[in-house]
Amino acid sequence: MNRQDERKSQENAENSRESPADQEPHAPETTKKRGSNRRTFLKRAGVGAALVGLGIAADETVRRSTAPVVSARTAVTTADGVRIDDVTVIDPTDGSRRAGQSIVVREGRIVDVLPISSIPAEASMRVIDGAGRFAVPGYNDMHTHVLQSPIAELGFALMLAQGVTGIRQMEGSPELLANRAENRLGLNEKAPRLLQMPGSLLLPFNARSVEDARLEIARQWDQGADFIKMVLTDREVFFAVIDAAHTRGMRIAGHLPPVVRIDRAAESGFDSLEHLGTGSSVFLTLSSKADELWAQTPTELPFPSWATGIPFAGWAFDTFLKKNFLGPATSTTDADQLALLKHAFATYSEDRAARLAHTFVEKQTWNTPTMANIRSKYVLDDPEFLEDPWLQRLPAAEKEEHLAAVEAFGSTPRADLDILHEYYERVLQTVGIWANEGAPIMTGTDGNGRGVGNSFAIEFRELGRAGLTPLQVLQATTSAPARYLDRTDRMGRVAPGMDADLLLLDADPLASIEGLSSISLVMRDGHDYTSAELNARVDELIAAHV
């Protein structure tokens, strides 16, 4: 069967299968449609009117003028052979360690790991003295938007400096997918390995109906997307696209629309939940009064249905309005939503959290909490967001925008701030319960390489605050992504046959969370860089571009 026939067969199977949405109970007709956080944003920003104006103004000329410049082709060069002597190799899969080991690397692969006493003399091979250091697999940022960064090269450098050698890019486009196919994303040995990337985000603009969504998934599959990124659709479309993605052999990951319960999403096969599903869904579901609270939530999308059909409305939203939906919680949470959250927190059930974790294990639903990112939305008045040294390295306009957001957040009424602060404390509690129950968790920053209060070290720290052990955090960033991606034969361990993406740490990563960030050397595809070299490269790029 050729690929065209294969697609036709898959489409027929896809159309004949019953969507889980057919079994999802709709809210009662008597549901009180209270003002939601997103509806408040509509009132503030006038999204419907804004989309009309922007949609009318946008045309192909505007699209061409804002299209990214086509970059030159790049490729990872072949590295010379190297041997790292006398290290303690940590295996994240079981936490075991082997001291006094030598790691032999050739042509981007680990070819041997054996006791230093067994190493034959080989004068032609360069040797790195690893005495006293700990070797672990390279880290993976499983939720990043670095390819949306205006200076992706800087984002790549920042990631490598933090030990990130692999990334799951969480937002794509037809252009990015085409550039990846042609090696035009700047992904060489000085950038993390691109592990997966989706096509365009699923939104009401390209997934207004089940049929629209199925056609969009077919397009993305044809364009070479690795998975489907869900952001916002109605209930029927949401459950239909899980089935449609799986029919094409693709996973679906991302947000939960406000009308979808997190337990229903997991039971229906949603593959990877980001940010605990986003918004209040998780805490309404974990309440002992879940049904009562869900009956008070709105059932409509945050856009007027007519606005989603305006030409270029999706482009206008993405270009001009998306930032408002992704900002601090104070910009997207109104009094009614806060009242629901307060009730949910007062009736929070640890037992329900544990049972949800069991569903995650049974259904193999993965979670990428993006702890530091959530913290920046709900605890933005923490002094760290004014004291982080990275703040001084931001461009002036970006720094001004950040300081204004901190000031606005801090001016929120005390009672409202208390609820927002509790939101994050409940995030910590919930992620800790899930980890304790064995739910699969991965690390991700939801960033472009580095941000104020958002780095890989801070992500590790916050996972530790949630109750994960150093080994669990190490697994979340190494062996867990390898399992999720079905790449345990190439990544997740320092062993023969693995890609030569690894780190040398100065401190024992199993003794403390801080040890995970004590990076001495980063190896990417067999090319090795000291921490000093990587930080110097970051400084050079900042000086050149910022």
HULIN-V804232 format. One record per run of one state. SS is the DSSP state (a for helix, b for strand, c for the rest). FROM is the first residue (numbers start at 0). TO is the last residue. If there is no record, write none. Layout:
# HULIN-V804232
SS | FROM | TO
SS | FROM | TO
This chain:
# HULIN-V804232
c | 0 | 1
a | 2 | 15
c | 16 | 18
a | 19 | 22
c | 23 | 35
a | 36 | 44
c | 45 | 45
a | 46 | 56
c | 57 | 58
a | 59 | 65
c | 66 | 80
b | 81 | 90
c | 91 | 94
b | 95 | 105
c | 106 | 107
b | 108 | 114
a | 115 | 117
c | 118 | 124
b | 125 | 128
c | 129 | 132
b | 133 | 136
c | 137 | 137
b | 138 | 143
c | 144 | 144
a | 145 | 147
c | 148 | 150
a | 151 | 160
c | 161 | 162
b | 163 | 168
c | 169 | 172
a | 173 | 180
c | 181 | 191
b | 192 | 196
c | 197 | 200
b | 201 | 201
c | 202 | 208
a | 209 | 222
c | 223 | 225
b | 226 | 229
c | 230 | 233
a | 234 | 246
c | 247 | 249
b | 250 | 253
c | 254 | 260
a | 261 | 266
c | 267 | 270
b | 271 | 273
a | 274 | 276
c | 277 | 279
a | 280 | 284
c | 285 | 285
b | 286 | 286
c | 287 | 288
a | 289 | 293
c | 294 | 305
a | 306 | 308
c | 309 | 311
a | 312 | 324
c | 325 | 327
a | 328 | 330
c | 331 | 333
a | 334 | 345
c | 346 | 346
b | 347 | 347
c | 348 | 348
a | 349 | 362
c | 363 | 364
b | 365 | 367
c | 368 | 369
a | 370 | 377
c | 378 | 382
a | 383 | 386
c | 387 | 387
a | 388 | 392
c | 393 | 394
a | 395 | 409
c | 410 | 412
a | 413 | 435
c | 436 | 439
b | 440 | 441
c | 442 | 445
b | 446 | 446
c | 447 | 449
b | 450 | 450
c | 451 | 452
b | 453 | 453
c | 454 | 454
a | 455 | 464
c | 465 | 468
a | 469 | 476
c | 477 | 477
a | 478 | 483
c | 484 | 497
b | 498 | 498
c | 499 | 500
b | 501 | 504
c | 505 | 512
a | 513 | 516
c | 517 | 517
b | 518 | 523
c | 524 | 525
b | 526 | 529
a | 530 | 544
c | 545 | 545
